[in-house]
Amino acid sequence: MEESKNVGSAVLYGLIAIFTLFITSSIIFSMLLRFTSLQEGSLQYIITAVSFIALFAGGFISGGKGKQKGWFLGGLTGLIYFLIVFLFSFLGLDQLFTFEQFIYHVCYTLIAMMGGILGVNLSKS
């Protein structure tokens, strides 16, 4: 029972970190788009990079909090993020993922797994 509480707590910390980073970066990008002459297309690769960094950080935090099975904690964090975004898209916007979006989310989950592995290994030292 204690181990499942630890897993849940670690994943929750990772998800909170991911969504905090996304909210912060969304505010920054929206201010840049509003008050400068930048166009959305010019920020596409930067936004993608920030997304990968946020998922890596979420997996890293999950692995660091869990202190074991980093691949599992990071992967679970990525999968729950995938599920939340999918449910928001499907139920809120009545849209399914495109193939490209699905590939992005698979990569996000893999990046979160890598972050979890690194988080466990760095938390032990």
Beta strands, then each sheet from edge to edge (+ up, - down):
end
